[in-house]
Amino acid sequence: MEFTAQQIADFLNGHVVGDQAEKVYGFSKIEEGVPGTLTFLANMKYERYIYQTKASIVLVNNDFKPTEPVRATLITVPNAYASLAKLMALAEQSKVKKSGIDSSAFISPTATIEADVYIGTFAYIGENVKIGKGCMIYPHVYVGDNAGIGDQTILYPHVVIYKDCSIGKNCIIHAGAVIGSDGFGFAPENGVYQKITQSGNVLIEDDVEIGANTTIDRAVMGSTVVRQGVKLDNLIQIAHNVDVGKNTVMAAQTGIAGSTKIGDNCMFGGQSGVIGHLRVGENSQIAAQTGVTRNLQENSKVMGTPPIPIRNFLRSSILFEKLPELYKTLDRLEREIEELKKQ
């Protein structure tokens, strides 16, 4: 499908700077732009490419002021990155979607399947499962007994939803993710670890996206909860009885230990971790590779293990590489003081 610059601007409530009739049929990165494609500039580290790109249209923020001539047609918007997301979602919606139920899929007679659902090859739908309208269940997905999948949710290949778990509306769960596996619970007795039965479930609210090979463990009792709007990257571990607050985002390889409560609108950098039974206040930011070992108040911004305010960590990091020289200086000063005492 082709769109003109003016049509795109109208859709985004933006303004065209250049040729309103310029047409595009696809997307490209700004440094690899080709004619007939649309790209964007949101991070000013890439500004130099806007003067070189061969892309036909570039989305830019309203406050962007070029310092050199720009050959491409510009569309100015309040947020270029968010506007790109809207355009790409529109393009994805225009594609022909898979439909129908493959004959090789197993669907229990007690399952309830609503209208416009796609179920792919060798998918398994267990007893009393409820699949909402417009869901897409890709090949080799397993949905256990009594699970529920909300309207318009997508389960990509090899996703596993254990029994009794509930997935909300408009969720996306990527390949290999496991929802509802047993939490890591064992009671030591006489030198032997006795398994603690994990009798709860996992509750995923609406508009959640879960990355590939991420695991979310079922609760010992009650529910492990991932609340509305949460976005989880690939290879994340959410342990039993964790509660992840609304609109929280986590980058890859984050790990949250059992019974931890995460507030709304938090941000976790890659390879960060939180030990069990803690509380992380809303609007907190946890930098990459941070190990959270204590409760954090709301609006915390921390880095390192144990966590300290990011500014303090960055100041301290400047000193780390100077420690050998500082030690030598301190040792020399101590010897000089000892000599002065003798005198």
Stockholm file with secondary structure:
# STOCKHOLM 1.0

chainA/1-343         MEFTAQQIADFLNGHVVGDQAEKVYGFSKIEEGVPGTLTFLANMKYERYIYQTKASIVLVNNDFKPTEPVRATLITVPNAYASLAKLMALAEQSKVKKSGIDSSAFISPTATIEADVYIGTFAYIGENVKIGKGCMIYPHVYVGDNAGIGDQTILYPHVVIYKDCSIGKNCIIHAGAVIGSDGFGFAPENGVYQKITQSGNVLIEDDVEIGANTTIDRAVMGSTVVRQGVKLDNLIQIAHNVDVGKNTVMAAQTGIAGSTKIGDNCMFGGQSGVIGHLRVGENSQIAAQTGVTRNLQENSKVMGTPPIPIRNFLRSSILFEKLPELYKTLDRLEREIEELKKQ
#=GR chainA/1-343 SS CCEEHHHHHHHHTCEEESCTTCEECEECCGGGCCTTEEEEECSGGGHHHHTTCCCSEEEEETTCCCSSCCCSEEEEESCHHHHHHHHHHHHHHTSCCCCEECTTCEECTTCEECTTCEECTTCEECTTCEECTTCEECTTCEECTTCEECTTCEECTTCEECTTCEECTTCEECTTCEEEECCCCEEEETTEEEECCCCCEEEECTTCEECTTCEEECCSSSEEEECTTCEECSSCEECTTCEECTTCEECTTCEECTTCEECTTCEECTTCEECTTCEECTTCEECTTCEECSCBCTTCEEETTTTEEHHHHHHHHHHHTTHHHHHHHHHHHHHHHHHHHHC
#=GC SS_cons         CCEEHHHHHHHHTCEEESCTTCEECEECCGGGCCTTEEEEECSGGGHHHHTTCCCSEEEEETTCCCSSCCCSEEEEESCHHHHHHHHHHHHHHTSCCCCEECTTCEECTTCEECTTCEECTTCEECTTCEECTTCEECTTCEECTTCEECTTCEECTTCEECTTCEECTTCEECTTCEEEECCCCEEEETTEEEECCCCCEEEECTTCEECTTCEEECCSSSEEEECTTCEECSSCEECTTCEECTTCEECTTCEECTTCEECTTCEECTTCEECTTCEECTTCEECTTCEECSCBCTTCEEETTTTEEHHHHHHHHHHHTTHHHHHHHHHHHHHHHHHHHHC
//
